[in-house]
Amino acid sequence: MTITNLAEPHEVAHFLYDADKPKGQRAILYFSASWCRPCQNMQGIVEQLHRHANEIAFGSIDVAQAPTLAPAFGIKSVPSLALFEDACLIAIIAGEVPLQRLSHRVAAAFAGVTTSTQ
């Protein structure tokens, strides 16, 4: 599975709300911008997380190309990750986060522990 680039609201809607997906579907949207140095650093971390989290669908949104999408999900800064279970937003992880801490926060969020920070 690859990280899906998303730029249009209908693409995000299909990515999150696909009726063919099984119940319990988990997804992460990674919000970044090409001009953002921390985003460039986080890109490799997100790719590593993606390689180790086979059961999670990953999407990527460049806020410069899709400026309306970040506010629609409560994203106030980049880099940020929005975590979803069954198309419901369960957590936002903002800022540049090391892989080990990010993995822990993602696991905690999907286990039902609130880890949303902005």
C-alpha positions as CSV (number, residue, x, y, z in Angstrom):
1,M,0.0,0.0,0.0
2,T,1.3,3.5,-0.9
3,I,0.7,6.9,0.6
4,T,-2.1,8.4,-1.5
5,N,-1.7,12.1,-2.6
6,L,-5.0,13.9,-2.1
7,A,-5.8,17.4,-3.4
8,E,-9.5,17.7,-3.8
9,P,-12.3,17.4,-1.2
10,H,-14.0,14.5,-3.2
11,E,-10.7,12.6,-3.1
12,V,-10.5,12.9,0.6
13,A,-14.1,12.0,1.0
14,H,-13.6,8.8,-1.1
15,F,-10.4,8.0,0.8
16,L,-12.1,8.2,4.2
17,Y,-15.7,7.2,3.5
18,D,-15.4,4.3,1.0
19,A,-18.4,2.1,1.7
20,D,-16.4,-1.0,0.6
21,K,-13.9,-0.6,3.4
22,P,-14.4,-3.0,6.4
23,K,-15.6,-1.7,9.7
24,G,-12.7,-0.5,11.9
25,Q,-10.8,1.0,9.0
26,R,-8.0,3.3,10.2
27,A,-6.5,6.1,8.2
28,I,-4.0,8.9,8.7
29,L,-4.0,12.1,6.7
30,Y,-0.6,13.8,6.7
31,F,-0.8,17.6,6.2
32,S,2.4,19.3,5.0
33,A,3.7,22.0,2.6
34,S,6.7,21.9,0.3
35,W,8.1,25.2,1.7
36,C,8.0,23.8,5.3
37,R,11.3,22.6,6.6
38,P,9.8,20.5,9.6
39,C,7.4,19.0,7.0
40,Q,10.4,17.9,4.9
41,N,11.9,16.3,8.0
42,M,8.6,14.6,8.9
43,Q,8.1,13.2,5.4
44,G,10.7,10.4,6.0
45,I,9.3,9.7,9.5
46,V,5.7,9.4,8.1
47,E,7.1,7.0,5.4
48,Q,8.7,4.9,8.0
49,L,5.5,4.8,10.1
50,H,3.6,3.8,6.9
51,R,6.0,0.9,6.3
52,H,5.4,-0.4,9.8
53,A,1.6,0.2,10.0
54,N,0.2,-2.0,7.2
55,E,-3.3,-1.9,8.6
56,I,-3.5,1.9,8.3
57,A,-4.3,3.7,5.1
58,F,-2.1,6.8,4.6
59,G,-3.0,10.0,2.7
60,S,-0.9,13.1,2.1
61,I,-2.2,16.6,1.6
62,D,-0.1,19.6,0.5
63,V,-1.8,22.6,2.1
64,A,-0.4,24.9,-0.6
65,Q,-2.2,22.9,-3.3
66,A,-5.4,22.3,-1.2
67,P,-5.7,25.2,1.1
68,T,-9.3,24.5,2.1
69,L,-8.7,20.9,3.4
70,A,-6.6,21.6,6.5
71,P,-9.2,24.0,8.1
72,A,-11.9,21.5,7.3
73,F,-10.2,19.0,9.7
74,G,-9.2,21.5,12.3
75,I,-5.5,21.5,11.2
76,K,-3.9,24.8,12.3
77,S,-0.3,24.1,11.5
78,V,2.0,21.9,9.5
79,P,3.2,19.3,9.7
80,S,0.2,17.6,11.3
81,L,-1.4,14.2,11.2
82,A,-5.1,13.6,11.5
83,L,-6.0,10.1,12.7
84,F,-9.3,8.5,11.7
85,E,-11.2,5.4,12.6
86,D,-14.2,4.5,10.5
87,A,-14.0,8.0,9.0
88,C,-14.3,9.7,12.4
89,L,-11.5,12.0,13.4
90,I,-10.0,10.7,16.7
91,A,-6.8,12.7,17.1
92,I,-4.5,15.3,15.7
93,I,-0.8,15.2,16.2
94,A,0.9,18.5,15.3
95,G,4.5,19.3,14.9
96,E,7.7,17.5,14.1
97,V,7.7,14.3,16.2
98,P,10.4,11.6,16.3
99,L,9.4,8.2,14.9
100,Q,9.3,6.4,18.3
101,R,7.2,9.0,19.9
102,L,4.9,9.3,16.9
103,S,4.4,5.5,16.8
104,H,3.5,5.5,20.5
105,R,1.0,8.4,20.0
106,V,-0.6,6.8,17.0
107,A,-1.0,3.4,18.8
108,A,-2.4,5.2,21.9
109,A,-4.9,7.1,19.8
110,F,-6.1,4.0,18.0
111,A,-6.3,2.2,21.4
112,G,-8.8,4.8,22.5
113,V,-6.5,7.1,24.5
114,T,-6.9,10.8,23.7
115,T,-3.6,12.2,22.5
116,S,-4.7,15.1,20.4
117,T,-2.4,18.1,20.6
118,Q,-2.2,21.3,18.6
